């Protein structure tokens, strides 16, 4: 009888050891999968150098035919050759402490908490305390949230522009004081000839009738129309599109990428973190 009990205990011990072994193998397999996934992600987002098919002179010529504008601080004017050259040539920006952010890969959320994002939005008009909306938008669209905030603040004059405060539009798409307010924080559809009316009409078409909807909807638009493209996921490429210069560019302002990069650098410093993963496009020699 004692021998039988001993055999049963040995069998139970063996089964426990087998189970522990299986669990350890499963745990190790999960660990390997996580490491492989992390390595693949780092490979995807590592610093990259891309040489395009156009020379700088060819790109400059095409940009001069792309209706670019520039500002002297008080008014807008058609961009001159000097204006375009100053901001198109990326050589002096690649390793600049602030302007390097023109080349930051924007296709990745930084997973920054809403509370920290609210620090960047303090005193920023209608965008104040919208950290949670930017956090959610960044995660859902897989976009860098510091970029989203910088872009929104730049487009809205720090949350105080007409489009930011909400433009009332009627059922016919016309601005009407009796209509429903719609919001547009990224300048989507706000074409230069009538930015307020066109931007409000686009916001109505997308049903951006709350600030949260405008933040999240605009982020998804940027992700779908620009950042998802193979070679248009940095500030510089959104503005100057070096693989196809003068076409499918987010803004007409030649300083758009420059201003955003400077602001993003400031926000990264404020949060005490550094941007990671850069893609630098070089023109053919």
VEXPA-513612 format. One record per residue (C-alpha): residue number from 1; residue in three letters; x, y, z. Coordinates in nm, 4 decimals, always signed. Example, Ala and Ser with C-alpha at 12.3 -4.5 7.8 and 13.67 -1.06 7.14 Angstrom:
2
pado seq->1 | type->Ala | u->+1.2300 | v->-0.4500 | w->+0.7800
pado seq->2 | type->Ser | u->+1.3670 | v->-0.1060 | w->+0.7140
This chain:
285
pado seq->1 | type->Unk | u->+0.0000 | v->+0.0000 | w->+0.0000
pado seq->2 | type->Unk | u->+0.2826 | v->+0.2358 | w->+0.0919
pado seq->3 | type->Unk | u->+0.4548 | v->+0.1538 | w->-0.2356
pado seq->4 | type->Unk | u->+0.1370 | v->+0.2407 | w->-0.4270
pado seq->5 | type->Unk | u->+0.1057 | v->+0.5789 | w->-0.2504
pado seq->6 | type->Unk | u->+0.4702 | v->+0.6509 | w->-0.3267
pado seq->7 | type->Unk | u->+0.4126 | v->+0.5726 | w->-0.6948
pado seq->8 | type->Unk | u->+0.1111 | v->+0.8049 | w->-0.7046
pado seq->9 | type->Unk | u->+0.3112 | v->+1.0870 | w->-0.5454
pado seq->10 | type->Unk | u->+0.5917 | v->+1.0348 | w->-0.7924
pado seq->11 | type->Unk | u->+0.3410 | v->+1.0452 | w->-1.0782
pado seq->12 | type->Unk | u->+0.1867 | v->+1.3660 | w->-0.9421
pado seq->13 | type->Unk | u->+0.5321 | v->+1.5209 | w->-0.9037
pado seq->14 | type->Unk | u->+0.6251 | v->+1.4216 | w->-1.2572
pado seq->15 | type->Unk | u->+0.3025 | v->+1.5718 | w->-1.3926
pado seq->16 | type->Unk | u->+0.3672 | v->+1.8943 | w->-1.2022
pado seq->17 | type->Unk | u->+0.7199 | v->+1.9136 | w->-1.3410
pado seq->18 | type->Unk | u->+0.5895 | v->+1.8513 | w->-1.6923
pado seq->19 | type->Unk | u->+0.3271 | v->+2.1262 | w->-1.6460
pado seq->20 | type->Unk | u->+0.5899 | v->+2.3671 | w->-1.5134
pado seq->21 | type->Unk | u->+0.8108 | v->+2.2831 | w->-1.8096
pado seq->22 | type->Unk | u->+0.5265 | v->+2.3476 | w->-2.0539
pado seq->23 | type->Unk | u->+0.4451 | v->+2.6809 | w->-1.8874
pado seq->24 | type->Unk | u->+0.8119 | v->+2.7814 | w->-1.9004
pado seq->25 | type->Unk | u->+0.8262 | v->+2.6945 | w->-2.2706
pado seq->26 | type->Unk | u->+0.5100 | v->+2.8960 | w->-2.3375
pado seq->27 | type->Unk | u->+0.6517 | v->+3.1898 | w->-2.1430
pado seq->28 | type->Unk | u->+0.9790 | v->+3.1700 | w->-2.3343
pado seq->29 | type->Unk | u->+0.7919 | v->+3.1533 | w->-2.6665
pado seq->30 | type->Unk | u->+0.5894 | v->+3.4635 | w->-2.5736
pado seq->31 | type->Unk | u->+0.9105 | v->+3.6428 | w->-2.4738
pado seq->32 | type->Unk | u->+1.0688 | v->+3.5551 | w->-2.8089
pado seq->33 | type->Unk | u->+0.7624 | v->+3.6804 | w->-2.9979
pado seq->34 | type->Unk | u->+0.7727 | v->+4.0098 | w->-2.8075
pado seq->35 | type->Unk | u->+1.1435 | v->+4.0506 | w->-2.8812
pado seq->36 | type->Unk | u->+1.0943 | v->+3.9680 | w->-3.2497
pado seq->37 | type->Unk | u->+0.8046 | v->+4.2140 | w->-3.2698
pado seq->38 | type->Unk | u->+1.0092 | v->+4.4837 | w->-3.0967
pado seq->39 | type->Unk | u->+1.3043 | v->+4.4240 | w->-3.3276
pado seq->40 | type->Unk | u->+1.0779 | v->+4.4414 | w->-3.6322
pado seq->41 | type->Unk | u->+0.9259 | v->+4.7666 | w->-3.5056
pado seq->42 | type->Unk | u->+1.2684 | v->+4.9188 | w->-3.4416
pado seq->43 | type->Unk | u->+1.3801 | v->+4.8093 | w->-3.7871
pado seq->44 | type->Unk | u->+1.0725 | v->+4.9730 | w->-3.9400
pado seq->45 | type->Unk | u->+1.1239 | v->+5.3014 | w->-3.7579
pado seq->46 | type->Unk | u->+1.5031 | v->+5.3203 | w->-3.7394
pado seq->47 | type->Unk | u->+1.6817 | v->+5.6238 | w->-3.8803
pado seq->48 | type->Unk | u->+1.6781 | v->+5.6070 | w->-4.2575
pado seq->49 | type->Unk | u->+1.8420 | v->+5.7832 | w->-4.5489
pado seq->50 | type->Unk | u->+1.6484 | v->+5.8047 | w->-4.8766
pado seq->51 | type->Unk | u->+1.7888 | v->+5.9425 | w->-5.2028
pado seq->52 | type->Unk | u->+1.5220 | v->+6.0656 | w->-5.4455
pado seq->53 | type->Unk | u->+1.5299 | v->+6.0734 | w->-5.8254
pado seq->54 | type->Unk | u->+1.5331 | v->+6.4543 | w->-5.8526
pado seq->55 | type->Unk | u->+1.8291 | v->+6.6868 | w->-5.8170
pado seq->56 | type->Unk | u->+1.7893 | v->+6.9863 | w->-5.5895
pado seq->57 | type->Unk | u->+1.7711 | v->+7.2214 | w->-5.8906
pado seq->58 | type->Unk | u->+1.4986 | v->+7.0098 | w->-6.0507
pado seq->59 | type->Unk | u->+1.3005 | v->+7.0075 | w->-5.7266
pado seq->60 | type->Unk | u->+1.3430 | v->+7.3835 | w->-5.6871
pado seq->61 | type->Unk | u->+1.2121 | v->+7.4456 | w->-6.0378
pado seq->62 | type->Unk | u->+0.9025 | v->+7.2367 | w->-5.9710
pado seq->63 | type->Unk | u->+0.8418 | v->+7.4059 | w->-5.6351
pado seq->64 | type->Unk | u->+0.8499 | v->+7.7473 | w->-5.8023
pado seq->65 | type->Unk | u->+0.5489 | v->+7.6359 | w->-6.0079
pado seq->66 | type->Unk | u->+0.3543 | v->+7.5149 | w->-5.7034
pado seq->67 | type->Unk | u->+0.1957 | v->+7.8448 | w->-5.5870
pado seq->68 | type->Unk | u->+0.3965 | v->+7.8684 | w->-5.2655
pado seq->69 | type->Unk | u->+0.3450 | v->+8.1614 | w->-5.0288
pado seq->70 | type->Unk | u->+0.5557 | v->+8.3225 | w->-4.7580
pado seq->71 | type->Unk | u->+0.5005 | v->+8.5740 | w->-4.4810
pado seq->72 | type->Unk | u->+0.7092 | v->+8.8684 | w->-4.3660
pado seq->73 | type->Unk | u->+0.5392 | v->+8.8574 | w->-4.0267
pado seq->74 | type->Unk | u->+0.2584 | v->+9.0964 | w->-4.1145
pado seq->75 | type->Unk | u->+0.1273 | v->+8.9888 | w->-4.4551
pado seq->76 | type->Unk | u->+0.1431 | v->+8.7076 | w->-4.7091
pado seq->77 | type->Unk | u->+0.3025 | v->+8.7227 | w->-5.0528
pado seq->78 | type->Unk | u->+0.3896 | v->+8.4850 | w->-5.3336
pado seq->79 | type->Unk | u->+0.7080 | v->+8.3056 | w->-5.2349
pado seq->80 | type->Unk | u->+1.0180 | v->+8.4321 | w->-5.4122
pado seq->81 | type->Unk | u->+1.3026 | v->+8.2120 | w->-5.5314
pado seq->82 | type->Unk | u->+1.4980 | v->+8.3194 | w->-5.2236
pado seq->83 | type->Unk | u->+1.2068 | v->+8.2234 | w->-4.9951
pado seq->84 | type->Unk | u->+1.1743 | v->+7.8764 | w->-5.1438
pado seq->85 | type->Unk | u->+1.5506 | v->+7.8112 | w->-5.1492
pado seq->86 | type->Unk | u->+1.5839 | v->+7.9030 | w->-4.7833
pado seq->87 | type->Unk | u->+1.3382 | v->+7.6355 | w->-4.6691
pado seq->88 | type->Unk | u->+1.3614 | v->+7.3740 | w->-4.9447
pado seq->89 | type->Unk | u->+1.7336 | v->+7.3033 | w->-4.9051
pado seq->90 | type->Unk | u->+1.7471 | v->+7.0503 | w->-4.6192
pado seq->91 | type->Unk | u->+2.1254 | v->+7.0280 | w->-4.5772
pado seq->92 | type->Unk | u->+2.1542 | v->+7.2774 | w->-4.2914
pado seq->93 | type->Unk | u->+1.8528 | v->+7.1308 | w->-4.1108
pado seq->94 | type->Unk | u->+1.9482 | v->+6.7632 | w->-4.0877
pado seq->95 | type->Unk | u->+2.1394 | v->+6.7879 | w->-3.7595
pado seq->96 | type->Unk | u->+2.0123 | v->+7.1211 | w->-3.6296
pado seq->97 | type->Unk | u->+1.8967 | v->+7.0959 | w->-3.2661
pado seq->98 | type->Unk | u->+1.5447 | v->+7.2123 | w->-3.3550
pado seq->99 | type->Unk | u->+1.5078 | v->+7.1724 | w->-3.7294
pado seq->100 | type->Unk | u->+1.6048 | v->+6.8045 | w->-3.7213
pado seq->101 | type->Unk | u->+1.2419 | v->+6.7503 | w->-3.6212
pado seq->102 | type->Unk | u->+1.1443 | v->+6.8234 | w->-3.9810
pado seq->103 | type->Unk | u->+1.2683 | v->+6.4685 | w->-4.0446
pado seq->104 | type->Unk | u->+1.1107 | v->+6.2889 | w->-3.7486
pado seq->105 | type->Unk | u->+0.9025 | v->+5.9864 | w->-3.8460
pado seq->106 | type->Unk | u->+0.5491 | v->+6.0894 | w->-3.7450
pado seq->107 | type->Unk | u->+0.3875 | v->+5.7475 | w->-3.7957
pado seq->108 | type->Unk | u->+0.4157 | v->+5.6404 | w->-3.4344
pado seq->109 | type->Unk | u->+0.2338 | v->+5.7403 | w->-3.1163
pado seq->110 | type->Unk | u->+0.4695 | v->+5.8340 | w->-2.8320
pado seq->111 | type->Unk | u->+0.2170 | v->+5.7026 | w->-2.5762
pado seq->112 | type->Unk | u->+0.2374 | v->+6.0222 | w->-2.3711
pado seq->113 | type->Unk | u->-0.0265 | v->+6.0539 | w->-2.1002
pado seq->114 | type->Unk | u->-0.3167 | v->+6.2956 | w->-2.1332
pado seq->115 | type->Unk | u->-0.2002 | v->+6.4796 | w->-1.8199
pado seq->116 | type->Unk | u->+0.1397 | v->+6.5522 | w->-1.9742
pado seq->117 | type->Unk | u->-0.0193 | v->+6.6609 | w->-2.3012
pado seq->118 | type->Unk | u->-0.2391 | v->+6.9028 | w->-2.1079
pado seq->119 | type->Unk | u->+0.0784 | v->+7.0780 | w->-1.9918
pado seq->120 | type->Unk | u->+0.1416 | v->+7.1714 | w->-2.3561
pado seq->121 | type->Unk | u->-0.2171 | v->+7.2900 | w->-2.3986
pado seq->122 | type->Unk | u->-0.2411 | v->+7.5148 | w->-2.0940
pado seq->123 | type->Unk | u->-0.3702 | v->+7.8575 | w->-2.1948
pado seq->124 | type->Unk | u->-0.4272 | v->+7.7461 | w->-2.5554
pado seq->125 | type->Unk | u->-0.7852 | v->+7.8632 | w->-2.6029
pado seq->126 | type->Unk | u->-1.0395 | v->+7.5997 | w->-2.6972
pado seq->127 | type->Unk | u->-0.7652 | v->+7.3341 | w->-2.7036
pado seq->128 | type->Unk | u->-0.6890 | v->+7.3698 | w->-2.3330
pado seq->129 | type->Unk | u->-0.7475 | v->+7.0427 | w->-2.1423
pado seq->130 | type->Unk | u->-0.7933 | v->+6.8456 | w->-2.4653
pado seq->131 | type->Unk | u->-0.4986 | v->+6.6201 | w->-2.3808
pado seq->132 | type->Unk | u->-0.7182 | v->+6.3105 | w->-2.3661
pado seq->133 | type->Unk | u->-0.8577 | v->+6.3770 | w->-2.7137
pado seq->134 | type->Unk | u->-0.5068 | v->+6.4150 | w->-2.8584
pado seq->135 | type->Unk | u->-0.3906 | v->+6.1055 | w->-2.6698
pado seq->136 | type->Unk | u->-0.6793 | v->+5.8997 | w->-2.8087
pado seq->137 | type->Unk | u->-0.6394 | v->+6.0407 | w->-3.1599
pado seq->138 | type->Unk | u->-0.2682 | v->+5.9587 | w->-3.1632
pado seq->139 | type->Unk | u->-0.3267 | v->+5.6003 | w->-3.0534
pado seq->140 | type->Unk | u->-0.6188 | v->+5.5381 | w->-3.2894
pado seq->141 | type->Unk | u->-0.4490 | v->+5.6871 | w->-3.5965
pado seq->142 | type->Unk | u->-0.0951 | v->+5.5858 | w->-3.4873
pado seq->143 | type->Unk | u->+0.0403 | v->+5.9388 | w->-3.5177
pado seq->144 | type->Unk | u->+0.2922 | v->+6.1300 | w->-3.3067
pado seq->145 | type->Unk | u->+0.0836 | v->+6.3279 | w->-3.0552
pado seq->146 | type->Unk | u->+0.3384 | v->+6.6068 | w->-3.0084
pado seq->147 | type->Unk | u->+0.3184 | v->+6.6662 | w->-3.3818
pado seq->148 | type->Unk | u->-0.0632 | v->+6.6688 | w->-3.3695
pado seq->149 | type->Unk | u->-0.0606 | v->+6.9313 | w->-3.0955
pado seq->150 | type->Unk | u->+0.2043 | v->+7.1414 | w->-3.2689
pado seq->151 | type->Unk | u->+0.0155 | v->+7.1284 | w->-3.5975
pado seq->152 | type->Unk | u->-0.3171 | v->+7.2170 | w->-3.4352
pado seq->153 | type->Unk | u->-0.1715 | v->+7.5082 | w->-3.2381
pado seq->154 | type->Unk | u->+0.0065 | v->+7.6424 | w->-3.5452
pado seq->155 | type->Unk | u->-0.3049 | v->+7.6219 | w->-3.7636
pado seq->156 | type->Unk | u->-0.5367 | v->+7.7742 | w->-3.5028
pado seq->157 | type->Unk | u->-0.3202 | v->+8.0533 | w->-3.3645
pado seq->158 | type->Unk | u->-0.2853 | v->+7.8631 | w->-3.0354
pado seq->159 | type->Unk | u->-0.6502 | v->+7.7648 | w->-3.0228
pado seq->160 | type->Unk | u->-0.7966 | v->+8.1074 | w->-3.0918
pado seq->161 | type->Unk | u->-0.8685 | v->+8.1225 | w->-3.4661
pado seq->162 | type->Unk | u->-1.2185 | v->+8.1437 | w->-3.6118
pado seq->163 | type->Unk | u->-1.2110 | v->+7.7815 | w->-3.7253
pado seq->164 | type->Unk | u->-1.0877 | v->+7.6739 | w->-3.3826
pado seq->165 | type->Unk | u->-1.3690 | v->+7.8493 | w->-3.1986
pado seq->166 | type->Unk | u->-1.6262 | v->+7.6913 | w->-3.4272
pado seq->167 | type->Unk | u->-1.7956 | v->+7.8283 | w->-3.7380
pado seq->168 | type->Unk | u->-2.1743 | v->+7.8023 | w->-3.7603
pado seq->169 | type->Unk | u->-2.2858 | v->+7.6453 | w->-4.0873
pado seq->170 | type->Unk | u->-2.6387 | v->+7.5820 | w->-4.2144
pado seq->171 | type->Unk | u->-2.7748 | v->+7.2811 | w->-4.3985
pado seq->172 | type->Unk | u->-2.6650 | v->+7.4259 | w->-4.7329
pado seq->173 | type->Unk | u->-2.3012 | v->+7.4489 | w->-4.6270
pado seq->174 | type->Unk | u->-2.3120 | v->+7.8266 | w->-4.5850
pado seq->175 | type->Unk | u->-2.1859 | v->+8.0248 | w->-4.2872
pado seq->176 | type->Unk | u->-2.4949 | v->+8.1171 | w->-4.0866
pado seq->177 | type->Unk | u->-2.5258 | v->+8.2572 | w->-3.7336
pado seq->178 | type->Unk | u->-2.8248 | v->+8.0273 | w->-3.6819
pado seq->179 | type->Unk | u->-2.6393 | v->+7.7160 | w->-3.7975
pado seq->180 | type->Unk | u->-2.4529 | v->+7.4409 | w->-3.6123
pado seq->181 | type->Unk | u->-2.0921 | v->+7.5106 | w->-3.5050
pado seq->182 | type->Unk | u->-1.8208 | v->+7.2972 | w->-3.6649
pado seq->183 | type->Unk | u->-1.4523 | v->+7.2832 | w->-3.5745
pado seq->184 | type->Unk | u->-1.1367 | v->+7.2391 | w->-3.7804
pado seq->185 | type->Unk | u->-0.7999 | v->+7.2371 | w->-3.6028
pado seq->186 | type->Unk | u->-0.5628 | v->+7.1188 | w->-3.8765
pado seq->187 | type->Unk | u->-0.6676 | v->+7.3436 | w->-4.1638
pado seq->188 | type->Unk | u->-0.8050 | v->+7.0465 | w->-4.3575
pado seq->189 | type->Unk | u->-0.9836 | v->+7.1706 | w->-4.6688
pado seq->190 | type->Unk | u->-0.9144 | v->+7.5337 | w->-4.5715
pado seq->191 | type->Unk | u->-0.7982 | v->+7.6445 | w->-4.9149
pado seq->192 | type->Unk | u->-0.6184 | v->+7.9767 | w->-4.9429
pado seq->193 | type->Unk | u->-0.8872 | v->+8.1551 | w->-5.1481
pado seq->194 | type->Unk | u->-1.1468 | v->+8.1177 | w->-4.8677
pado seq->195 | type->Unk | u->-0.9912 | v->+7.9311 | w->-4.5734
pado seq->196 | type->Unk | u->-1.2642 | v->+7.9924 | w->-4.3148
pado seq->197 | type->Unk | u->-1.5620 | v->+7.9116 | w->-4.5379
pado seq->198 | type->Unk | u->-1.3941 | v->+7.6120 | w->-4.7021
pado seq->199 | type->Unk | u->-1.2537 | v->+7.4790 | w->-4.3746
pado seq->200 | type->Unk | u->-1.5934 | v->+7.5091 | w->-4.2045
pado seq->201 | type->Unk | u->-1.7689 | v->+7.3399 | w->-4.4963
pado seq->202 | type->Unk | u->-1.5238 | v->+7.0507 | w->-4.4848
pado seq->203 | type->Unk | u->-1.5722 | v->+7.0187 | w->-4.1079
pado seq->204 | type->Unk | u->-1.9483 | v->+7.0034 | w->-4.1617
pado seq->205 | type->Unk | u->-1.9098 | v->+6.7305 | w->-4.4243
pado seq->206 | type->Unk | u->-1.7085 | v->+6.5285 | w->-4.1717
pado seq->207 | type->Unk | u->-1.9527 | v->+6.6063 | w->-3.8875
pado seq->208 | type->Unk | u->-1.6826 | v->+6.7622 | w->-3.6701
pado seq->209 | type->Unk | u->-1.9376 | v->+6.9287 | w->-3.4438
pado seq->210 | type->Unk | u->-1.7305 | v->+6.8943 | w->-3.1245
pado seq->211 | type->Unk | u->-1.3637 | v->+6.9744 | w->-3.0573
pado seq->212 | type->Unk | u->-1.2976 | v->+6.6069 | w->-2.9808
pado seq->213 | type->Unk | u->-1.4365 | v->+6.4952 | w->-3.3170
pado seq->214 | type->Unk | u->-1.2277 | v->+6.7573 | w->-3.4961
pado seq->215 | type->Unk | u->-0.9088 | v->+6.6472 | w->-3.3181
pado seq->216 | type->Unk | u->-0.9626 | v->+6.2791 | w->-3.3876
pado seq->217 | type->Unk | u->-1.1075 | v->+6.3184 | w->-3.7364
pado seq->218 | type->Unk | u->-0.8299 | v->+6.5516 | w->-3.8463
pado seq->219 | type->Unk | u->-0.5648 | v->+6.3151 | w->-3.7125
pado seq->220 | type->Unk | u->-0.7162 | v->+6.0274 | w->-3.9086
pado seq->221 | type->Unk | u->-0.7262 | v->+6.2399 | w->-4.2249
pado seq->222 | type->Unk | u->-0.3554 | v->+6.3223 | w->-4.1910
pado seq->223 | type->Unk | u->-0.2702 | v->+5.9569 | w->-4.1274
pado seq->224 | type->Unk | u->-0.4738 | v->+5.8339 | w->-4.4245
pado seq->225 | type->Unk | u->-0.3840 | v->+6.1015 | w->-4.6786
pado seq->226 | type->Unk | u->-0.0190 | v->+6.1676 | w->-4.5922
pado seq->227 | type->Unk | u->+0.1542 | v->+5.9599 | w->-4.3273
pado seq->228 | type->Unk | u->+0.0380 | v->+5.6286 | w->-4.4719
pado seq->229 | type->Unk | u->+0.2137 | v->+5.7092 | w->-4.7995
pado seq->230 | type->Unk | u->+0.5512 | v->+5.5422 | w->-4.8398
pado seq->231 | type->Unk | u->+0.7548 | v->+5.8634 | w->-4.8605
pado seq->232 | type->Unk | u->+0.5476 | v->+6.1368 | w->-4.6972
pado seq->233 | type->Unk | u->+0.5571 | v->+6.0808 | w->-4.3222
pado seq->234 | type->Unk | u->+0.7793 | v->+6.3647 | w->-4.1995
pado seq->235 | type->Unk | u->+0.7156 | v->+6.7385 | w->-4.1797
pado seq->236 | type->Unk | u->+0.9635 | v->+6.8017 | w->-4.4598
pado seq->237 | type->Unk | u->+0.8095 | v->+6.5455 | w->-4.6937
pado seq->238 | type->Unk | u->+0.4537 | v->+6.6572 | w->-4.6129
pado seq->239 | type->Unk | u->+0.5495 | v->+7.0097 | w->-4.7177
pado seq->240 | type->Unk | u->+0.7933 | v->+6.9521 | w->-5.0068
pado seq->241 | type->Unk | u->+0.7273 | v->+6.5926 | w->-5.1187
pado seq->242 | type->Unk | u->+1.0797 | v->+6.5325 | w->-5.2569
pado seq->243 | type->Unk | u->+0.9775 | v->+6.2127 | w->-5.4375
pado seq->244 | type->Unk | u->+0.7304 | v->+6.4175 | w->-5.6459
pado seq->245 | type->Unk | u->+0.8126 | v->+6.7864 | w->-5.5848
pado seq->246 | type->Unk | u->+0.5307 | v->+7.0383 | w->-5.6059
pado seq->247 | type->Unk | u->+0.2514 | v->+6.7811 | w->-5.5885
pado seq->248 | type->Unk | u->+0.0361 | v->+6.6486 | w->-5.3053
pado seq->249 | type->Unk | u->+0.1782 | v->+6.8906 | w->-5.0489
pado seq->250 | type->Unk | u->+0.0020 | v->+6.9655 | w->-4.7213
pado seq->251 | type->Unk | u->+0.0615 | v->+7.3404 | w->-4.7112
pado seq->252 | type->Unk | u->+0.1480 | v->+7.6294 | w->-4.9417
pado seq->253 | type->Unk | u->+0.3437 | v->+7.8172 | w->-4.6719
pado seq->254 | type->Unk | u->+0.7144 | v->+7.7545 | w->-4.7406
pado seq->255 | type->Unk | u->+0.7837 | v->+7.7899 | w->-4.3664
pado seq->256 | type->Unk | u->+0.5224 | v->+7.5342 | w->-4.2561
pado seq->257 | type->Unk | u->+0.7664 | v->+7.2513 | w->-4.1773
pado seq->258 | type->Unk | u->+1.0169 | v->+7.4948 | w->-4.0252
pado seq->259 | type->Unk | u->+0.7612 | v->+7.6425 | w->-3.7837
pado seq->260 | type->Unk | u->+0.6257 | v->+7.3021 | w->-3.6826
pado seq->261 | type->Unk | u->+0.9742 | v->+7.1609 | w->-3.6211
pado seq->262 | type->Unk | u->+1.0710 | v->+7.4528 | w->-3.3987
pado seq->263 | type->Unk | u->+0.7521 | v->+7.4164 | w->-3.1971
pado seq->264 | type->Unk | u->+0.7876 | v->+7.0382 | w->-3.1664
pado seq->265 | type->Unk | u->+1.1458 | v->+7.0756 | w->-3.0418
pado seq->266 | type->Unk | u->+1.0202 | v->+7.3154 | w->-2.7749
pado seq->267 | type->Unk | u->+0.7518 | v->+7.0695 | w->-2.6622
pado seq->268 | type->Unk | u->+0.9944 | v->+6.7770 | w->-2.6495
pado seq->269 | type->Unk | u->+1.2242 | v->+6.9860 | w->-2.4292
pado seq->270 | type->Unk | u->+0.9318 | v->+7.0881 | w->-2.2094
pado seq->271 | type->Unk | u->+0.8419 | v->+6.7226 | w->-2.1503
pado seq->272 | type->Unk | u->+1.2056 | v->+6.6240 | w->-2.1006
pado seq->273 | type->Unk | u->+1.2148 | v->+6.3648 | w->-2.3799
pado seq->274 | type->Unk | u->+1.3829 | v->+6.3270 | w->-2.7198
pado seq->275 | type->Unk | u->+1.2277 | v->+6.2389 | w->-3.0523
pado seq->276 | type->Unk | u->+1.3381 | v->+5.9087 | w->-3.2043
pado seq->277 | type->Unk | u->+1.3530 | v->+5.7638 | w->-3.5560
pado seq->278 | type->Unk | u->+1.4344 | v->+6.0070 | w->-3.8356
pado seq->279 | type->Unk | u->+1.4103 | v->+5.9757 | w->-4.2129
pado seq->280 | type->Unk | u->+1.6229 | v->+6.2150 | w->-4.4156
pado seq->281 | type->Unk | u->+1.5598 | v->+6.2567 | w->-4.7871
pado seq->282 | type->Unk | u->+1.8537 | v->+6.3577 | w->-5.0061
pado seq->283 | type->Unk | u->+1.8313 | v->+6.4992 | w->-5.3563
pado seq->284 | type->Unk | u->+2.0230 | v->+6.3231 | w->-5.6308
pado seq->285 | type->Unk | u->+2.3650 | v->+6.4718 | w->-5.6994
